[in-house]
Amino acid sequence: MNLLFIHQGFPGQYMRMLQALASSGQHQIVGMGRARRHETVPAEVAYLSYGVQRVNTKGIHPLVMETESKVIRAEACANIAHQLQAKGFQPDLICAHPGWGEALFLKDIWPQAPLLSYQEFYYQPTGFDSDFDQEMQGLQSWQDKAKLRMKTANLLLNLQASDWCVTPTAFQRSSFPPHWQSRISVIHEGIDTQRACPNAAVAPLVLPDGTTIRRGDPVVTFVNRRLEPYRGCHSFLRALPELQQLAPEARVVIVGQQEGVSYGARCPTGSWKQVFLQEIEGRFDPSRVHFTDQLPYDTFLHLLQITAVHVYLTYPFVLSWSLLEAMSSGCAVVGSDTAPVREVIRDGDNGLLVDFFAPADLALAVAELLRDRARAAALGAAARAHVQKHYELQACLKRQLALLELVASRALRAPD
């Protein structure tokens, strides 16, 4: 087949699928993205980057600024697609992540090409992420809700244009309006359970600050792409004083960029890390709390193999791969009792769940697992078994590739 993959941060979620398709030698594959070619992109993939030709209009209404940004990206992507068409390229299937707008005009260039959209999340004014944390988010004004409504304009246009859609989890599908959910398959990208695996003989790890940690140490890990409230940094940092009282020997390793945000509002003063560390200043021992920034992937997996207890917190939002990687590595997990986490963790069976807003409960659950290593091991083994059964890479890839075939052949398509 002639396959076209589009993702602003190419290859994004398509990385492993592209590797499998390219290795088969049966397809002509073209990729499009905003960034430079990434080292993980197979050599067999012809990669084209696009650059925007304009910036946002000065003085444009704030409620349409994001929509205009997505139209600007869509125009840039469409220009490259039109050049491909002029050279005779006709895709048998287009796979696109529509979140940043790139896919908006593809059907106007290739109206007959089936479009399979990767739908990550549909923003709702109530019941999901936007009104979850009143402390951090405040009460929503009508303007806040209007901004969310405008944010979904791009998603609705892409849903209407798509022949079919796919999303990683049932929770993510549940965020979409009921009318569209029947047109969205739930297939995760998959976790390499052979790579993210337990290792009883794992070597010690030297952290960036020079501290050496070993398997068997009371190591507690917490991972954010960036430390931010959407992923519970405030609840976790607020739990540190009580956790250290209950488990004074614990070493806490916090992985992630310490400045900026990936989701939600920026910190009005400094960084969220600084704000919440100042809040607990004098009530915890900072010498036993280690911030690493982002780690190379192999080092991250090494850390998980040493971890005694892993903590994962999130708003009702997109589930992070890091949780499934920690589970696959055999970590005992304490997670937030929020819908995306409940999809993969059953409280008391393959992990523990606590109230997102209860730092004391979080500290108690972590300390209990640090003391009861037999229970922690049993939870970790059950967590790994769950990931092997439901999220193993090769099984997920097989389903992903089968979906591509079904959509490309039009055996599966949304009703007219």
C-alpha positions in Angstrom: 0.0 0.0 0.0 0.9 3.7 -0.3 0.7 4.9 3.3 0.8 8.5 4.5 1.4 9.2 8.2 1.1 12.7 9.7 2.0 13.8 13.2 3.3 17.2 14.3 6.0 15.5 16.4 6.5 12.7 13.9 6.7 9.8 14.4 4.9 10.3 17.7 2.5 7.4 18.6 3.2 5.9 15.1 6.8 4.9 15.9 6.4 1.2 16.4 3.8 0.8 13.7 6.1 2.5 11.2 9.0 0.2 12.2 6.8 -2.9 11.6 5.5 -1.6 8.3 8.8 -0.6 7.0 10.5 -3.9 7.9 7.9 -5.8 5.8 9.2 -4.2 2.6 5.7 -4.2 1.2 4.7 -0.6 1.4 5.6 2.9 0.2 5.5 5.0 3.3 5.6 8.8 3.5 5.7 10.7 6.8 5.0 14.3 7.4 5.7 16.4 10.5 6.9 19.7 11.8 10.2 18.7 13.3 13.4 17.4 11.8 13.6 13.7 11.0 13.9 11.8 14.2 16.4 9.0 14.6 13.7 6.5 15.3 12.1 7.0 11.8 13.0 4.0 9.6 15.2 4.7 6.6 12.5 3.2 4.4 10.1 6.1 5.3 10.3 9.2 3.0 10.0 12.0 5.5 8.8 15.6 4.7 8.8 18.4 7.2 6.5 21.4 6.7 6.9 25.0 8.0 4.2 27.5 8.6 4.0 30.4 6.2 2.4 32.9 8.6 1.8 33.7 12.3 -1.4 34.5 14.2 -3.2 37.7 13.1 -2.3 40.6 15.3 -5.3 41.5 17.5 -7.3 38.4 16.6 -10.1 37.5 19.0 -8.7 35.3 21.8 -11.4 32.7 21.4 -10.4 32.0 17.8 -6.6 32.2 18.1 -6.1 28.5 18.7 -8.4 27.7 15.8 -6.4 30.0 13.6 -3.2 28.4 14.7 -4.5 25.0 13.6 -5.7 26.4 10.3 -2.2 27.8 9.7 -0.7 24.4 10.4 -3.3 22.7 8.2 -2.5 25.0 5.3 1.2 24.3 5.6 0.6 20.5 5.7 -1.9 20.8 2.8 0.7 22.6 0.7 3.1 19.7 1.1 0.4 17.2 0.4 -0.6 19.0 -2.8 3.0 18.8 -4.0 3.0 15.1 -3.3 -0.2 14.7 -5.3 1.3 16.7 -8.2 4.1 14.2 -8.2 1.6 11.3 -8.5 1.5 10.1 -4.9 -2.0 8.7 -4.2 -2.3 7.2 -0.6 -4.3 4.1 -0.1 -4.6 5.2 3.5 -3.9 8.3 5.5 -3.1 8.0 9.2 -3.1 11.3 11.0 -3.1 12.8 14.5 -5.5 15.7 14.1 -4.8 17.4 17.5 -2.8 20.3 16.1 -4.8 20.8 13.0 -2.6 19.2 10.3 -5.3 16.9 9.0 -8.0 19.5 8.4 -7.6 19.8 4.6 -6.3 16.4 3.5 -9.7 15.2 2.3 -9.8 18.2 0.0 -6.6 17.0 -1.7 -7.3 13.2 -1.7 -11.1 12.9 -1.3 -11.0 9.2 -2.1 -8.2 8.2 0.3 -9.5 6.7 3.6 -8.5 8.7 6.6 -7.8 6.9 9.9 -7.5 9.5 12.7 -5.7 9.0 16.0 -8.1 10.6 18.4 -6.4 11.4 21.7 -9.0 13.3 23.8 -12.1 15.4 23.5 -12.3 18.3 25.8 -15.5 18.5 27.9 -16.5 21.4 30.2 -17.6 19.1 33.0 -16.8 15.6 34.2 -13.2 15.3 32.9 -10.1 17.3 33.3 -11.3 20.9 33.0 -13.3 21.1 36.2 -11.5 18.4 38.3 -9.2 20.5 40.5 -10.9 23.5 41.9 -7.8 24.7 43.8 -5.7 24.9 40.7 -8.4 25.6 38.1 -10.9 27.7 40.1 -14.6 27.9 39.1 -15.2 27.9 35.4 -16.5 31.1 33.9 -18.6 31.0 30.7 -15.5 32.3 28.9 -13.6 29.2 30.1 -16.3 26.9 28.7 -16.4 28.9 25.5 -12.7 28.4 25.0 -13.2 24.6 25.4 -16.0 24.7 22.9 -13.8 26.4 20.4 -11.0 24.0 21.2 -13.3 21.1 20.0 -14.0 22.8 16.6 -10.9 21.3 15.1 -11.7 17.9 16.6 -15.3 17.9 15.3 -14.2 18.8 11.8 -11.7 16.0 11.8 -14.2 13.5 13.2 -16.6 14.4 10.4 -13.8 13.9 7.8 -12.5 10.7 9.2 -13.4 7.3 7.8 -12.5 5.7 11.1 -10.7 6.6 14.3 -8.6 4.9 17.0 -7.7 5.8 20.5 -5.5 4.1 23.1 -8.0 3.5 26.0 -11.7 3.1 26.7 -11.5 6.1 29.0 -10.2 8.3 26.2 -13.0 7.1 23.9 -15.5 8.0 26.6 -14.5 11.6 26.4 -16.0 11.9 22.9 -19.7 12.7 22.3 -21.7 9.4 22.2 -22.5 9.9 18.5 -18.9 9.4 17.6 -17.8 6.7 20.1 -19.1 3.9 17.9 -16.7 5.0 15.2 -13.6 4.8 17.4 -11.6 1.6 18.0 -9.8 1.2 21.3 -6.2 -0.1 20.6 -3.2 0.9 22.7 0.1 1.4 21.0 1.6 -1.3 23.1 4.3 -1.8 25.8 7.5 -3.7 25.0 7.2 -6.0 28.0 10.5 -7.7 27.2 12.3 -4.4 27.5 10.2 -3.0 30.4 10.6 -6.0 32.7 11.6 -6.9 36.2 15.3 -7.7 36.8 16.3 -9.1 40.2 20.0 -8.7 39.3 19.8 -5.1 38.1 22.9 -3.1 38.8 23.0 -0.1 41.1 22.1 3.2 39.4 23.9 6.5 40.0 21.5 9.4 39.9 22.5 12.7 38.2 23.2 14.2 41.6 25.7 11.4 42.4 23.5 9.4 44.7 23.7 5.6 44.2 20.5 3.6 44.6 20.1 -0.2 44.5 17.4 -2.8 44.2 16.1 -3.5 47.7 16.5 0.1 48.8 13.2 1.8 49.7 13.1 3.8 46.5 9.9 5.6 45.6 9.5 7.0 42.1 7.3 9.6 40.6 7.3 10.6 36.9 5.9 13.6 35.0 6.9 14.7 31.5 6.9 18.1 33.3 6.1 18.6 36.9 2.6 20.0 36.9 -0.8 19.7 38.6 -2.4 17.7 35.8 -0.2 14.9 36.8 -0.5 15.4 40.5 2.8 17.0 41.4 1.1 19.1 44.1 -0.5 16.1 45.8 2.7 14.1 45.6 5.0 16.9 47.0 2.5 17.6 49.7 2.7 13.9 50.7 6.5 14.0 51.3 6.5 15.3 54.9 4.2 12.5 56.1 5.8 9.9 53.9 9.2 10.7 55.5 7.8 10.5 59.0 6.3 7.1 58.2 9.3 5.8 56.2 12.3 8.0 57.0 14.7 5.7 55.0 12.8 6.2 51.8 14.6 7.8 48.8 12.2 9.6 46.5 13.2 10.0 42.9 11.2 12.5 40.8 11.7 12.3 37.1 10.6 15.0 34.6 11.3 18.5 33.5 11.1 21.0 36.3 10.0 24.1 34.3 7.0 24.7 32.1 3.9 22.6 31.6 2.6 20.1 29.1 -1.0 20.5 30.1 -3.0 23.1 31.9 -2.0 26.6 33.1 1.5 27.7 33.6 2.6 28.6 37.1 2.1 32.3 37.6 5.3 32.6 39.7 8.4 30.5 38.8 7.7 26.8 38.5 5.1 24.5 40.1 8.0 22.6 41.7 9.2 25.8 43.5 5.7 26.7 44.6 5.0 23.3 46.3 8.4 22.8 47.7 8.1 26.2 49.4 4.8 25.1 50.8 6.5 22.1 52.6 9.8 23.8 53.3 11.1 22.9 56.8 8.8 19.9 57.0 10.8 17.4 54.9 14.3 16.3 54.3 15.4 17.5 50.8 18.6 15.3 50.9 16.4 12.2 50.4 14.4 13.7 47.5 16.2 13.6 44.1 15.0 15.5 41.0 16.5 14.1 37.8 14.9 16.0 34.9 14.2 13.7 32.0 16.2 10.5 31.7 17.3 8.5 28.7 14.8 5.7 28.2 17.1 2.9 29.1 18.0 4.8 32.3 14.3 5.3 33.1 13.7 1.5 32.7 16.8 0.9 34.9 15.2 3.1 37.6 11.9 1.3 37.4 13.7 -2.0 37.9 15.1 -0.6 41.2 11.9 1.0 42.3 10.2 -0.3 45.4 7.0 1.7 45.0 5.9 3.8 42.0 3.4 6.6 42.3 1.2 7.7 39.4 -1.4 10.5 39.7 -3.5 12.2 37.0 -6.5 14.3 36.4 -9.2 12.5 34.3 -7.1 12.9 31.2 -4.9 10.9 28.8 -3.2 8.0 30.4 0.7 8.2 30.5 2.8 5.4 29.0 4.9 5.6 32.1 2.3 4.0 34.3 2.1 0.9 32.0 5.9 0.8 31.8 6.1 0.8 35.6 3.5 -2.0 35.8 5.3 -4.0 33.1 8.5 -3.6 35.1 6.9 -5.2 38.1 6.6 -2.1 40.2 4.1 -1.9 43.1 2.0 1.1 42.0 0.0 3.5 44.1 -2.2 5.4 41.7 -4.9 8.1 41.9 -8.5 6.9 42.1 -9.4 8.6 38.8 -11.1 7.0 35.8 -8.0 6.6 33.5 -6.1 4.8 36.2 -9.0 2.6 37.3 -9.1 1.3 33.7 -5.7 -0.5 34.4 -5.4 -0.8 38.2 -7.9 -2.7 40.3 -7.4 -1.5 43.9 -5.9 -4.2 46.1 -5.4 -6.6 43.1 -2.6 -5.2 40.9 -2.0 -1.9 42.7 -3.4 0.5 45.2 -5.7 3.5 44.5 -6.0 6.6 46.7 -7.9 9.9 46.5 -6.0 12.3 44.2 -6.5 15.1 46.7 -5.5 13.2 49.8 -1.7 13.4 50.3 -1.9 11.8 53.7 -3.6 8.7 52.2 -1.0 8.6 49.5 1.8 8.7 52.1 0.2 6.0 54.1 -0.3 3.7 51.1 3.3 4.1 49.9 4.7 3.5 53.4 2.6 0.4 53.9 4.1 -1.1 50.7 7.6 -0.1 51.7 7.1 -2.1 54.9 5.2 -5.1 53.4 7.5 -6.1 50.7 5.7 -9.4 50.1 2.5 -7.6 49.3 4.3 -5.1 47.1 5.9 -8.0 45.2 2.5 -9.6 44.7 0.9 -6.4 43.5 3.9 -5.8 41.1 3.6 -9.3 39.7 -0.1 -8.9 39.1 0.5 -5.5 37.5 3.0 -7.0 35.1 0.6 -9.8 34.2 -2.1 -7.3 33.5 0.1 -5.4 31.1 1.3 -8.6 29.4 -2.3 -9.7 28.9 -3.8 -6.4 27.7 -1.0 -4.1 26.4 1.8 -6.3 25.1 3.5 -4.6 22.1 3.2 -7.4 19.5 -0.4 -8.1 20.3 -1.3 -4.4 20.1 0.7 -4.0 16.9 -1.1 -6.9 15.3 -4.5 -5.2 16.1 -3.2 -1.9 14.9 -2.0 -3.3 11.5 -5.3 -5.2 11.1 -7.2 -2.0 11.6 -5.1 -0.3 8.9 -6.0 -3.1 6.5 -9.7 -2.8 7.3 -9.9 0.9 6.9 -7.7 1.0 3.8 -10.0 -1.7 2.2 -13.1 0.2 3.3 -14.3 -2.9 5.1 -14.5 -0.7 8.1 -15.8 2.9 7.7 -18.1 5.3 9.5 -21.7 5.3 8.2 -22.5 8.1 5.8 
